[in-house]
Amino acid sequence: MNANTLSDRLDEYIALLRARNYSPATLDKITASVTPFLLWLRGVHEVETPELLRLEHLEAWQRRLANRRTRKGMPLKPSTINVRIVSVRGYLRHLAGRGFVLKTLLDALEPVKLPRRLPESVLDHAQVKKLIKRIDTSNPIGYRNRALLELLYTSGLRAKEILSLDTGDIDFRQHTALVHGKGGKDRIVPIGRTALRVLESYIVAVRPFLVPAPGERALFLTKQGGRCGYHIIKNWLNRYTTGLDLDVRVTSHTFRRSCATEMIRAGANIYHVKELLGHESLDTLRHYTRLTINDLKATHQKCHPREKDEPR
């Protein structure tokens, strides 16, 4: 049996990345991208070992990605295609570094150009306030939801990050939260005054009514006293947004995008926004920096010298 197959080398590559402390989510994403590629090579071209891999195989695979359709008959999103391309390129770079394939093969796979779009599913501040007003805070669950939503909006946290918070992660003196981010990377984020006030009332006066299980440290609790799951956020967001006539589909991530958009629009330093959101690269924020036509018109009117001339 050949112990030098592309699949064997993939196992070695994943083990190496695991040793370099890559997150389980990243490893799963790489495996989910590279494994179908290897199955396709074996099934269509009978390529199982590195020395059989050719430039034309990679070019054919990228064409296949471009022509693939989802179950609904839609083409793959450019971002989805690029995740697969980047994952396979990383794997090929690993093989090339060990002399199993030529480095020139890497040139066969180029990420596709992403469309330049404004952030989708974003609420403005007035819409967020309108949504918050719909929350009935006269009961513990409603007040919990209000506190969770305020924290989502003020700090731009991911749903997973906010649900993993413990009560000890909130520093009321410093107005901050210790966030356990992706890949085991912690960061400290600020909490705005309104969110901090609501959060303090929740912890002191409301959370005890949810009867935490013995030793339960979770900040946001279910009716049974356990840690909240994502499905809980999804369910009450659907309930609160029904009938609001919003022009976007609202999810927990909507408030992360809305936080970033409003801050950048108000003149926040993009480096600060990157740190707030826990992104490693500014490239992730490129679509937030695009101005809407209203922003552009206002800036043009304010800054263009001709606009300052008196009409004749």
Secondary structure, DSSP 8 states (H G I E B T S, - for coil): --S--HHHHHHHHHHHHHHTT--HHHHHHHHHHHHHHHHHHHHHH---SGGG--HHHHHHHHHHHHH-B-TTS-B--HHHHHHHHHHHHHHHHHHHHTTSS-GGGGGG-----------SS---HHHHHHHHTTS-TTSHHHHHHHHHHHHHHHH---HHHHHT-BGGGEETTTTEEEEE-GGG-EEEEE--HHHHHHHHHIIIIIGGGG---TT--BSSB-TTSSB--HHHHHHHHHHHHTTS--SS---HHHHHHHHHHHHHHTT--HHHHHHHHT-S-GGGGGGGGS--HHHHHHHHHHH-GGGGS---
